[in-house]
Amino acid sequence: MQSNSAMPAQTVPATARPARSRLRWTIVALSGAGLAIAYLDRSSLSVASTYMQRDLGFDQTMKGILLSSFFWTYAIFQLPSGWLLDRFGPRVIYPIAVVWWSLWTAATALAHGFGTLIICRLGLGMGEAPVQPSNIKVVSAWFPRRERALASSLFDTGQQVGVALSVPVVTGLIAAFGWRAAFVVIGLTGMVWVIGWLMIYRAPQEHPKISQAELDYIEAGDAAVPETGPPMRWLSLLRYPTVWGLVFGYICRSATGAFFLTWYPSYLVEDRGFTILQLGVFGSIPAVLGIGATIAGGAFSDWLVRRGVPIARARKIPIISGMLLASTIALTTFVPGNVAVMVLLSISNCAHSFAGAAILSLPAEVAPSSTVVGSVAGFQNFGSQIGNIISPILIGVFLTFSGNSYTGPMLFAGAMAILGTLIYGFVVKIRPLNEGAVPVGPAESRG
């Protein structure tokens, strides 16, 4: 019998090598589902508010304050959320947040006045604060740079899915069971997501189902933000002009987009004469189209990266073009027909969405290490919520003092989109903060 040592060495063919798993796409889909639930929860009030006014009795200015109130705590808690995510990670912080906000959504059914509604919205805002920094942190850990904008676009479609679902789902629930039952049903959906997240999510290096080939792909070359970097205190990030550009650029973007999250259903019903059936059928069109635009913006930015376009230009092209085209929302005030209005609103929302993925990829691009990605994302999303706070209140004031004319709100939204274009074009520098950037203020303390 021939010994094993005498047998010729066998080379494993390339085709027999372990295939690279694609677990990262499952992870980003799960992140997107969490964002969709968050936007379904926060948008439900926008759809239901017209019907809640009849029961609870509040005017348009009070309605603007109510629609804005969610963003008060949502903005404030962006900052500690980023720090908590950098310290404990999204596996822990994300599900805690979802449980918290789902309980406050369901509690809205118990509201019997303007004050209790405000309390429920404040609680909801606290819970949803970690959602976008969590998703950004997940993408920075699970995706290489050449896929990062596309991955961001995929989870960001959750925003459009949630808004799109809120119109038919909430109107259907209200028609069948009343607005109180609608909030209970929607609140329960978050609990289901938490179970899935705890079962599936781990960091790449800790996940039992990731292949070594996929892990190597994630970690290779430009795959991820370095794990270590220069020591940097949380507040020291504010010494860099780019961080302020991320804050104010997002203020402008959100001031435009907040219309679709807050006053949009009321605009169609009160100004354009839509019935509840027409609102349910046609009201979700801009959000549905925005899903494709979000993915297209991320895919286009990553395509530019793969073609060798410098990363700063590859991110800025969709941001600037999308923000500029989003200003077409201002034109709705000059067209009388509802078809033309829906076309313009769809163009504006699609352009706004087209810019989103590249913007969401910026914290990972400018962070000098993975230890501050969540913090940079928290600052950026804080700016987003300032825009979300300002916009619905101003719209309510405009309507109160102009006899319910939407001319002022639409012109304001368009002007903010143009201002955001200028900030992203001239203030934001897409490179690590510690590379060529000049900090403002005294030398940074270490430790």
TALINKA-V165082 format. One record per pair of residues at least 24 apart in sequence whose ideal C-beta (glycine too) atoms are under 8 Angstrom apart, sorted by the first residue. I is the first residue (numbers start at 1). GAP is how many residues later the second one is. D is the distance in Angstrom with one decimal. If there is no record, write none. Layout:
I_GAP_D, I_GAP_D
//
This chain:
17_196_7.7, 18_193_5.7, 18_194_6.9, 18_195_5.7, 19_192_7.0, 19_194_6.9, 20_191_5.9, 20_193_3.8, 20_194_4.8, 20_197_5.9, 21_188_7.1, 21_189_5.9, 21_190_3.9, 21_192_7.1, 21_193_4.5, 22_192_7.0, 23_184_6.6, 23_186_5.9, 23_187_5.0, 23_188_7.8, 23_191_6.2, 24_118_4.5, 24_119_6.0, 24_127_7.4, 24_180_7.6, 24_190_6.8, 24_194_6.8, 25_129_7.8, 26_174_7.0, 27_111_6.4, 27_115_5.4, 27_173_7.4, 27_174_6.6, 28_110_7.0, 28_111_6.6, 28_114_7.0, 28_115_7.5, 28_123_4.9, 28_126_5.1, 28_127_5.3, 29_125_6.9, 29_126_8.0, 30_166_6.5, 30_167_6.3, 30_170_6.0, 30_171_6.6, 31_103_7.3, 31_104_4.6, 31_107_5.2, 31_108_7.6, 31_124_4.2, 31_127_7.5, 32_103_7.8, 32_122_5.7, 32_123_4.1, 32_124_7.4, 32_125_5.8, 32_126_3.9, 32_129_7.5, 33_125_6.4, 33_160_6.0, 33_163_7.8, 34_60_6.6, 34_64_6.4, 34_97_6.3, 34_100_7.6, 34_101_7.4, 34_124_6.9, 34_159_5.8, 34_163_7.0, 35_96_5.9, 35_97_7.3, 35_100_6.2, 35_120_5.8, 35_121_7.0, 35_123_3.1, 35_124_5.8, 35_127_6.8, 36_121_7.9, 36_122_3.7, 36_123_7.5, 36_125_4.2, 36_126_4.2, 36_129_7.2, 37_61_7.1, 37_65_7.9, 37_121_7.8, 37_125_6.7, 37_152_5.5, 37_153_5.2, 37_156_5.6, 38_60_7.8, 38_63_6.9, 38_90_5.0, 38_93_4.8, 38_120_7.5, 38_124_6.6, 39_119_6.6, 39_120_5.1, 39_121_8.0, 39_122_7.5, 39_123_2.7, 39_124_5.4, 39_127_7.2, 39_222_7.7, 40_122_4.1, 40_123_7.9, 40_125_5.5, 40_126_5.2, 40_129_7.1, 40_146_6.0, 40_149_7.2, 41_60_6.2, 41_61_7.2, 41_64_4.5, 41_83_6.5, 41_87_7.3, 41_121_7.8, 41_145_5.9, 41_146_7.2, 41_149_7.1, 42_28_5.8, 42_82_6.6, 42_86_6.5, 42_120_7.9, 42_219_7.0, 43_119_6.3, 43_120_5.2, 43_123_3.8, 43_127_7.8, 43_218_6.0, 44_61_7.2, 44_64_7.9, 44_122_5.6, 44_126_5.1, 44_138_6.5, 44_139_6.4, 44_142_5.5, 45_25_7.6, 45_63_7.3, 45_76_7.0, 46_120_7.3, 46_215_6.3, 46_216_5.3, 46_217_7.4, 46_218_6.9, 46_219_5.4, 46_220_7.5, 47_119_5.4, 47_120_5.8, 47_123_4.1, 47_124_6.2, 47_127_7.8, 47_218_5.0, 47_232_7.9, 48_122_5.7, 48_126_6.2, 48_131_4.5, 48_134_6.3, 48_135_7.7, 49_216_7.8, 49_217_6.8, 50_215_7.0, 50_216_5.8, 50_219_5.7, 50_220_7.4, 51_123_5.9, 51_128_5.4, 52_65_7.7, 52_127_5.6, 55_124_7.7, 56_55_7.3, 56_56_7.4, 56_57_6.1, 56_58_6.5, 56_61_7.0, 58_56_5.1, 59_341_7.4, 60_336_5.4, 60_339_5.0, 60_340_5.4, 60_344_7.2, 61_335_4.9, 61_336_6.4, 61_338_8.0, 61_339_4.7, 62_52_6.0, 62_334_7.8, 63_203_7.7, 63_333_6.1, 64_199_7.9, 64_328_5.1, 64_329_5.0, 64_330_7.7, 64_331_6.0, 64_332_2.0, 64_333_6.7, 64_335_7.6, 65_53_7.8, 65_328_6.2, 65_331_6.8, 66_48_7.0, 66_51_5.9, 66_52_6.5, 66_55_6.7, 67_195_4.2, 67_196_7.0, 67_325_4.1, 67_329_7.5, 68_194_7.5, 68_320_7.4, 68_321_5.2, 68_322_7.8, 68_323_7.8, 68_324_4.4, 68_325_4.6, 68_328_8.0, 69_49_5.1, 69_52_4.4, 69_53_6.1, 69_56_7.4, 70_51_4.4, 70_52_7.5, 70_54_5.7, 70_55_4.5, 70_58_7.9, 70_318_7.9, 71_54_6.3, 71_314_4.6, 71_315_8.0, 71_317_4.1, 71_318_4.3, 71_321_8.0, 72_50_6.5, 72_53_6.3, 72_317_6.2, 73_49_4.8, 73_50_7.5, 73_52_3.6, 73_53_4.5, 73_56_7.2, 74_51_3.6, 74_52_7.4, 74_54_5.8, 74_55_5.3, 74_311_4.9, 74_314_7.4, 75_50_7.8, 75_54_8.0, 75_307_5.5, 75_310_3.3, 75_311_5.9, 75_313_7.5, 75_314_6.1, 76_53_7.8, 77_48_7.2, 77_49_5.2, 77_52_3.5, 77_53_7.7, 78_51_5.4, 78_55_7.0, 78_300_4.7, 78_301_7.4, 78_303_4.8, 78_304_4.0, 78_307_6.3, 79_299_5.3, 79_300_7.0, 79_303_5.9, 80_298_7.8, 81_48_4.6, 81_49_4.0, 81_52_5.4, 81_53_7.9, 81_293_7.7, 81_297_5.5, 82_51_4.9, 82_152_7.9, 82_292_4.3, 82_293_4.3, 82_294_7.3, 82_295_5.7, 82_296_2.3, 82_297_7.0, 82_299_7.9, 83_151_5.7, 83_291_7.1, 83_292_5.9, 83_295_7.0, 84_46_7.0, 84_290_7.8, 85_45_6.3, 85_48_5.4, 85_49_6.0, 85_52_5.2, 85_289_3.7, 85_292_7.9, 85_293_7.7, 86_51_7.7, 86_285_5.8, 86_286_6.5, 86_287_7.2, 86_288_4.2, 86_289_5.7, 89_48_7.6, 89_114_6.8, 90_40_7.9, 90_44_4.3, 90_45_7.9, 90_47_5.3, 90_48_5.4, 90_111_7.1, 91_106_7.8, 91_107_7.9, 91_110_5.2, 91_111_6.5, 91_112_7.2, 93_37_5.2, 93_41_6.4, 94_36_6.4, 94_37_7.4, 94_40_4.5, 94_103_6.3, 94_107_7.7, 95_99_4.5, 95_102_5.2, 95_103_5.9, 97_30_5.2, 97_31_6.8, 97_32_7.2, 97_33_4.5, 97_34_6.5, 97_37_7.4, 98_29_7.3, 98_92_4.7, 98_93_7.9, 98_95_6.0, 98_96_5.2, 98_99_7.5, 99_28_7.9, 99_91_7.0, 99_92_7.0, 99_95_5.9, 100_26_6.8, 100_27_3.6, 101_25_7.7, 101_26_2.9, 101_27_4.9, 101_89_6.7, 102_25_7.7, 102_85_4.8, 102_86_7.2, 102_87_7.5, 102_88_3.3, 102_89_5.8, 103_24_7.9, 103_84_6.8, 104_83_7.8, 105_78_5.8, 105_81_5.7, 105_82_3.8, 105_85_7.3, 106_77_6.1, 106_78_5.0, 106_80_7.8, 106_81_3.1, 106_82_7.0, 107_76_8.0, 107_80_7.7, 108_72_8.0, 108_75_4.2, 108_79_7.9, 109_71_4.0, 109_72_6.9, 109_74_4.5, 109_75_5.0, 110_70_7.9, 129_252_8.0, 132_228_7.4, 132_245_6.8, 132_249_4.8, 132_252_7.6, 133_241_5.1, 133_244_4.2, 133_245_5.0, 133_248_6.0, 134_240_8.0, 135_225_7.6, 136_224_5.9, 136_227_5.5, 136_228_6.7, 136_237_6.7, 136_238_7.4, 136_241_4.2, 137_236_5.8, 137_237_4.9, 137_240_6.8, 138_63_7.9, 139_221_7.8, 139_222_7.4, 139_225_7.0, 140_84_6.6, 140_85_5.5, 140_223_7.5, 140_224_4.0, 140_227_7.8, 140_230_6.4, 140_233_4.8, 141_62_6.1, 141_63_6.2, 141_83_6.6, 141_229_7.2, 142_62_5.8, 142_76_6.4, 143_75_7.0, 143_80_7.8, 143_81_8.0, 144_73_6.9, 144_74_6.2, 144_76_7.3, 144_77_7.1, 144_78_6.1, 144_79_3.9, 144_80_7.1, 145_77_4.4, 145_78_7.1, 145_160_6.7, 145_166_7.1, 145_219_8.0, 145_220_7.8, 146_76_7.2, 146_156_5.8, 146_159_5.1, 146_160_5.6, 147_155_6.0, 148_154_7.1, 148_213_4.9, 148_216_6.3, 148_217_8.0, 149_148_7.6, 149_149_4.3, 149_150_7.7, 149_152_3.8, 149_153_4.7, 149_156_7.5, 149_165_7.8, 149_166_7.0, 149_169_8.0, 149_208_4.8, 149_209_5.4, 149_212_4.7, 150_145_7.5, 150_148_4.3, 150_149_5.1, 150_151_7.7, 150_152_4.6, 150_207_7.1, 151_147_7.3, 152_146_5.6, 152_204_7.7, 152_205_4.3, 152_206_7.7, 152_208_4.2, 152_209_4.9, 153_141_4.9, 153_142_4.9, 153_143_7.7, 153_144_5.8, 153_145_2.5, 153_146_6.7, 153_203_7.1, 153_204_3.4, 154_141_6.5, 154_144_7.0, 156_138_5.2, 156_142_7.6, 156_197_7.6, 156_200_5.0, 156_201_5.7, 156_204_5.9, 157_134_4.8, 157_137_4.9, 157_138_6.1, 159_135_7.5, 159_194_7.9, 159_197_7.6, 160_127_4.8, 160_128_7.2, 160_130_4.1, 160_131_4.4, 160_134_6.0, 160_193_6.2, 161_126_7.8, 161_130_6.3, 163_97_6.6, 163_98_6.7, 163_121_7.6, 163_124_4.2, 163_127_7.9, 164_120_4.3, 164_123_3.6, 164_124_4.9, 164_126_7.9, 164_127_7.2, 165_119_7.6, 167_98_6.8, 167_112_6.4, 167_113_6.0, 167_116_4.3, 167_117_4.4, 167_120_7.6, 168_112_4.8, 168_113_7.7, 168_116_6.1, 171_105_5.7, 171_108_6.2, 171_109_4.2, 172_108_6.7, 174_102_7.9, 175_101_6.8, 224_146_6.8, 225_139_5.5, 225_142_5.6, 225_144_6.3, 225_145_4.4, 225_148_5.9, 226_142_7.7, 226_143_5.2, 226_144_6.6, 227_142_6.7, 227_143_5.3, 227_144_7.5, 228_141_5.7, 228_143_7.3, 229_139_4.2, 229_140_2.8, 229_142_6.8, 229_143_7.7, 229_205_7.1, 230_138_5.9, 230_139_7.4, 230_204_5.5, 231_215_4.8, 231_216_6.3, 232_136_6.6, 232_137_7.6, 232_139_7.7, 232_140_5.7, 232_201_8.0, 232_202_7.9, 232_212_7.0, 233_211_7.0, 233_212_6.6, 233_214_7.8, 234_138_7.6, 234_141_5.3, 236_203_7.8, 236_208_4.8, 236_209_7.5, 237_135_6.7, 237_138_6.1, 237_139_6.2, 237_142_6.3, 237_196_7.2, 238_141_7.3, 239_200_4.1, 239_201_5.0, 239_202_4.6, 239_205_6.9, 240_193_4.8, 240_197_5.5, 240_199_5.5, 240_200_7.2, 241_186_6.4, 241_188_7.5, 241_196_7.4, 241_197_7.9, 241_199_6.6, 242_124_5.7, 242_185_7.4, 242_186_5.5, 242_187_4.9, 242_188_7.9, 242_191_6.4, 242_195_6.2, 243_123_7.7, 243_133_6.7, 243_136_5.7, 243_137_8.0, 243_190_7.3, 244_183_7.3, 245_178_5.7, 245_179_7.2, 245_182_3.5, 245_183_3.8, 245_184_7.6, 246_116_6.1, 246_117_7.4, 246_120_7.6, 246_130_7.3, 246_133_6.6, 246_134_4.3, 246_137_6.6, 246_182_6.2, 247_132_5.8, 247_133_6.5, 247_135_6.5, 247_136_3.5, 247_139_7.8, 248_135_6.1, 248_175_5.4, 248_179_7.3, 249_110_7.5, 249_134_7.1, 249_171_5.3, 249_174_4.2, 249_175_4.8, 249_178_7.2, 249_179_6.1, 250_109_7.0, 250_130_5.5, 250_131_7.1, 250_133_3.8, 250_134_4.3, 250_137_6.7, 250_170_7.9, 251_132_4.7, 251_133_7.2, 251_135_4.9, 251_136_4.2, 251_139_7.7, 251_169_7.8, 252_71_7.7, 252_135_6.5, 252_164_4.6, 252_165_6.8, 252_167_4.8, 252_168_3.0, 252_171_6.4, 253_70_6.5, 253_73_7.9, 253_99_7.0, 253_102_7.1, 253_106_7.0, 253_131_7.1, 253_134_6.7, 253_163_7.8, 253_164_7.4, 253_167_4.9, 254_129_7.5, 254_130_4.4, 254_131_7.0, 254_132_7.5, 254_133_3.0, 254_134_4.9, 254_137_7.1, 255_132_3.9, 255_133_7.7, 255_135_6.0, 255_136_4.6, 255_157_7.5, 255_158_6.8, 255_161_4.0, 256_70_5.5, 256_71_7.6, 256_73_6.5, 256_92_7.6, 256_96_6.2, 256_131_7.8, 256_135_7.8, 256_157_4.6, 256_158_7.4, 256_160_5.1, 256_161_4.5, 256_164_7.3, 257_69_7.9, 257_92_7.7, 257_95_5.2, 257_130_7.8, 258_129_6.1, 258_130_4.6, 258_133_3.8, 258_134_6.0, 259_70_7.0, 259_132_6.5, 259_136_7.0, 259_150_6.8, 259_151_8.0, 259_154_5.3, 260_26_6.6, 260_27_7.2, 260_85_7.9, 260_89_5.7, 260_92_8.0, 261_127_7.0, 262_126_7.9, 262_129_7.0, 262_130_4.1, 262_133_7.3, 263_129_6.3, 263_132_5.1, 263_133_8.0, 263_146_6.9, 264_81_7.8, 267_139_5.9, 270_134_6.7, 271_133_7.2, 271_135_5.2, 272_66_5.4, 272_69_6.5, 273_65_7.9, 274_64_7.9, 282_60_6.7, 285_57_6.1, 285_61_5.9, 286_56_7.4, 286_59_5.1, 286_60_4.5, 286_62_7.7, 286_63_4.0, 286_64_7.3, 287_62_6.9, 289_57_5.2, 289_60_7.1, 289_61_5.3, 290_59_4.9, 290_60_5.5, 290_62_7.5, 290_63_4.0, 291_62_7.7, 292_58_7.7, 293_56_7.7, 293_57_3.8, 293_58_7.2, 293_60_4.2, 293_61_4.7, 294_59_4.3, 294_60_7.1, 294_62_5.6, 294_63_6.2, 295_62_7.8, 296_58_6.3, 297_25_6.3, 297_56_6.8, 297_57_3.8, 297_58_6.2, 297_59_6.4, 297_60_4.9, 297_61_6.3, 298_59_3.2, 298_60_7.1, 298_63_7.9, 300_54_8.0, 301_56_6.5, 301_57_4.6, 301_60_7.3, 311_54_6.5, 311_119_6.3, 312_117_7.4, 312_118_3.9, 312_119_6.7, 314_44_7.9, 315_43_4.4, 315_46_6.4, 315_47_6.6, 315_50_6.7, 315_115_5.4, 316_42_7.5, 316_108_6.6, 316_109_7.0, 316_112_7.9, 316_114_6.8, 318_36_5.8, 318_37_5.7, 318_39_7.4, 318_40_4.7, 319_36_4.7, 319_39_4.9, 319_40_5.8, 319_105_5.0, 320_35_7.8, 320_101_5.6, 320_104_6.0, 320_105_5.4, 321_30_7.7, 321_33_7.3, 321_34_7.6, 322_29_4.7, 322_30_6.5, 322_31_7.5, 322_32_3.9, 322_33_3.0, 322_34_7.6, 323_28_7.5, 323_29_7.5, 323_32_5.3, 323_94_5.5, 323_95_7.8, 323_97_4.9, 323_98_4.2, 323_101_6.5, 324_27_7.7, 324_93_7.1, 324_94_6.9, 324_97_4.8, 325_26_3.5, 325_29_7.7, 326_25_4.3, 326_26_4.2, 326_29_7.3, 326_91_4.3, 327_87_4.2, 327_88_7.5, 327_90_4.0, 327_91_5.1, 327_94_7.8, 328_86_7.2, 329_81_5.9, 329_84_4.8, 329_85_5.2, 329_88_7.2, 330_80_5.3, 330_81_5.1, 330_83_6.7, 330_84_2.7, 330_85_7.2, 331_83_7.6, 332_74_7.9, 332_78_5.3, 333_73_6.6, 333_74_4.5, 333_77_4.5, 333_78_6.6, 348_69_7.9, 352_65_7.5, 359_65_7.7, 362_66_7.2, 362_68_6.5, 365_65_5.4, 365_66_7.6, 365_67_7.8, 366_63_7.8, 366_64_6.5, 366_65_6.7, 366_66_6.1, 366_67_5.5, 367_65_7.0, 367_66_7.2, 368_64_4.7, 368_65_5.4, 368_66_4.4, 368_67_7.7, 387_29_7.3, 391_25_7.9
//
